């Protein structure tokens, strides 16, 4: 009997491999070629880790914030 589990399988990058888990049980691995990985804009792979590259939001110095003109009370 087979049971489809693809939606619950997770993968973790470890030493150039993607290690697959079903819950906490290791069920397999796949050797990864970092030169062939394509990540969407805003993500990067570095030293076997995937990073979300986010830019720090900038605030217009002339734009007034919600509480900028309050005198220590609720606005």
C-alpha positions as CSV (number, residue, x, y, z in Angstrom):
1,X,0.0,0.0,0.0
2,X,1.3,3.5,-0.9
3,X,0.5,6.8,0.7
4,X,1.3,10.1,-1.1
5,X,3.3,12.3,1.3
6,X,4.9,15.0,-1.0
7,X,3.1,17.9,0.7
8,X,4.6,17.0,4.1
9,X,8.2,16.3,3.0
10,X,10.6,19.1,3.9
11,X,14.2,19.6,2.6
12,X,17.1,21.1,4.4
13,X,20.4,22.1,2.9
14,X,23.3,20.2,4.5
15,X,26.9,20.1,3.1
16,X,26.0,20.4,-0.5
17,X,23.0,18.0,-0.3
18,X,19.3,18.6,0.1
19,X,18.2,16.2,2.9
20,X,14.6,15.2,2.8
21,X,12.5,14.6,5.9
22,X,9.0,13.2,6.6
23,X,8.4,15.0,9.9
24,X,11.6,14.3,11.9
25,X,12.4,11.1,10.0
26,X,15.2,11.4,7.4
27,X,14.0,9.7,4.2
28,X,16.6,10.6,1.6
29,X,19.0,13.1,0.1
30,X,19.9,14.7,-3.2
31,X,23.3,15.9,-4.2
32,X,23.0,19.6,-5.2
33,X,25.0,21.5,-7.8
34,X,25.1,25.1,-6.6
35,X,25.9,26.4,-10.1
36,X,22.6,25.0,-11.4
37,X,20.3,26.4,-8.7
38,X,18.0,29.2,-9.9
39,X,16.5,31.3,-7.2
40,X,13.9,34.0,-7.7
41,X,14.8,37.7,-7.5
42,X,15.4,38.7,-3.8
43,X,17.0,35.4,-2.8
44,X,20.6,34.1,-2.9
45,X,22.6,31.0,-2.1
46,X,25.8,31.4,-0.1
47,X,27.8,28.8,1.8
48,X,25.0,26.2,1.7
49,X,22.4,28.6,3.0
50,X,19.6,30.4,1.3
51,X,19.1,34.1,2.1
52,X,16.2,36.5,1.5
53,X,17.8,39.7,0.3
54,X,15.6,42.6,1.6
55,X,16.5,46.2,1.3
56,X,16.0,48.4,4.3
57,X,12.9,50.5,3.9
58,X,13.7,54.2,3.5
59,X,11.6,56.9,4.9
60,X,11.2,60.3,3.4
61,X,12.6,62.7,6.1
62,X,9.9,65.2,5.2
63,X,7.1,62.6,5.5
64,X,5.4,63.0,8.9
65,X,4.9,59.8,10.9
66,X,1.8,58.9,12.8
67,X,3.1,60.0,16.2
68,X,5.7,62.6,15.2
69,X,3.6,65.5,16.5
70,X,2.2,64.0,19.6
71,X,2.8,65.6,23.0
72,X,3.2,62.4,25.0
73,X,-0.4,61.4,24.6
74,X,-2.5,59.3,22.3
75,X,-2.9,60.6,18.8
